[in-house]
């Protein structure tokens, strides 16, 4: 008799559990919910930062570079793109027939960094530009061996297009 009662209760519990979903714990959140809310918040924060930074932009500066040594076949361009994106730089890089990697990168100078709004001095550099140049000359990809690194033709955007970027992203040219 006890066995029949226990089986009946068990069946009732199973039927009840399958017909109703448990109440959602408000503290329980799935990883996809966390990631989507984090992505939305990050996007909003990044948009606000970019809007604020672009509002204070005096001009954009473009610098050409070439890196000599063992820089081909060691994912140097891939790491260069990742570092440029991390620093918020735009531009491009490519392998050359001479076995080097060359490219251009562009950075923004704000009126706070230049101390002026006229945009005539091209000797100033942002911390992002300095960090990228050091990375190109000293670090590179894990398997690269950098012998020399040159930078040339620092070009300031013209006064008519001072607030216009030359590049919209950093790209690897193949």
Order of alpha helices (4+ residues) and beta strands (2+ residues): alpha-alpha-beta-alpha-beta-beta-alpha-alpha-beta-beta
